[in-house]
Amino acid sequence: MTIQQVVFILISLITIISAIVVVTDRNLFRAAVGLMASFLGVAGLYIILEAGFLAVAQLLVYIGAISILVIFAIMMTRRLMQTIESPFNSQPVWGLIGAVLAFLLLALVAIRTWPTAQYPAPSGPVVESSVQQLGALMVSPDAYVVPFEVASVLLLAALIGAVAISRTEGS
């Protein structure tokens, strides 16, 4: 067995086990963390397949946005629904001091690196052709148009299901 096969098996096991945690764990927070691990495993599989664009999109969109939004929503609503605590911070002065210090630190780093930082955007024939090829494959009848459409219908069904579950009897 080669090292690439071992890495594939490990990443696949992480993805599958974390996906099982998502659907079986009754603790919502642990399920959301399992969802993040599952998304990370899928990004690892994209990297193994040498689909860098999809791996980066997976990391940014699913892990960086959706999973964090779900975790924030869980953390902010679960405690408020279970207790009679005030939804406001009991230490506003310390919160303001922490926010100002964090802002000053970020501003200092930005000011120090602004004149010297040069971050060229990735370009060239490799990036341009791979994104163009991916776009062409997504709408090509000979490639991925059917899985693309099935995924869009599945997402639509999930959206309708989420709306149906969230509706109350009176609405």
N, C-alpha and C positions, 0 to 999 in steps of 0.2 A: 504494500500500500504506500502511495506517495504522500508527501506532506500536504499536497493540495487536497487529496481525498480526506485526510484526517481533519484538516481545517473545515472542509465542507461538512463533514459529519458532526463536528462540534457545533458549528454555527446552526446547522439544521436542528440538532437536539435542543439548543438554547431556544430557538424559535418555536419549536413544537411544544416544549415544556412550558414556556411562558404563555403560549396561546391556550394551553390547557388550564393554566392558572387563571387566565382571564375569564374563562367560561365556568369554572367550578368554584372559585373563591367567593364566599359570601361577603367578605370585607371589601367594600368598594374601593378603598384606597389601594389595597394590595392588588386588586384586579387592574387598576389603572397603571400601577407600576409594572405589572406583568404585560400590559398592553405596550408600554414603552419598550420593554425588553424584546417583545415580539417584533415591534417595528425596527428596532436596532438589528435584530437578526435578519430581517428581510433586507435591510440596507447592506449587511455583510454579504448576503447572497448575491446582491447586485454587484458588489465589488468583485466577488469571485467570478461572476459572469462578464467582468470588464465593462459594465455599464455604469460608468462614473457619473453621468448626468442623472440617471435614475437614482443612484445611491445618494447623491447630494440632495436631490429633490425629496427623497424619502426622509433624510435627516432633517432638512429644514422645515418641510411642511408637516409631516406627521409627528416627529419627535419634538421639533422645536416649537410648533404652534398648537397642533390639535391636542397632543398628550398633555402639554403644560396647561392648556386651557381646561381640559377635563379635570386635572388634579387641582387646579385653583378653584374650580367650581365645586368640587367635592369638599375641599378644605374649608371653603367659605360658607357653604350652605348646611353641611351636616351638623356642625356645632350649633348653629343658630336654630335649627329645627328641634334639637334635642334638649336644649337648656333655655333658661330665661335670662341669659346674659345679655348685656347691652351690645349692640352690634358695633359700637364705636370703641376706639382705642382708649384704654384707661391711662396711657402715658403719652399724651400728645407732645410734650416738651422733648422727651427723649427721642421720639419718632422724628420730630423736626430736626433735632441736632444730628441724628444719624443720616437723614436725607441730605442735609446741607453738606455734611462731611463727605458723603459719597459723591455728591455733585462736584464739590471742589476737587476731589481726587480725580474724577473723570475729566474735568476741565483741565487740570494740570497735565495729565497724560496727553490729552488732545493738543494742547498748546505746545508741548515739548516735541511731539512727533509730527505736527502738521507741516512745517517747512521741509523736513527731510524725508518724510514718508512718500514713497512712490510705489503705488500698487497698480501695476498695469493690469488691465482687464484681460483675462485669457481670451485670446483670439487666434486666428490663423486657420489654416485649412483643416486641421484635425477637429477643432471644436466646432467650427462652422459646418463642416460636412457631417459630423456625428449628430448634431441637433437637427439638421435638415433631413438626414436619413431617418432619424427617429420620427419626425413629423410626417414624412412620406409613408413610413411603414404603418403608422397609426391609422391612416385613412386609405391605405391600399387594400383592395378586395382580396389580394393574394396573400396578405400578411396578417395584420392584427386588427382589422376593422371589426370583426365579429367579437373577439374578446373585449375590445374597447367598448362596444355597444352593450355587451352583457354586463360589464362592470358599471356602466352608467345606469342601466335599468336596475341593477342590484342596489346602487346607491339611492336611486329614487324610491325603491321599495323600503329601504331602511329609513329614509326621511319620512315617508308616509307612516310607517310603523311607529317612529318616534313621536310624531304628532298625535297619532291615535292613542298611544300609551299615556301621553302627558295630558290628554283631555280629561276633564272631570265629568261626572254624570250630568251636572247642570249646564255645561257649556256646549 
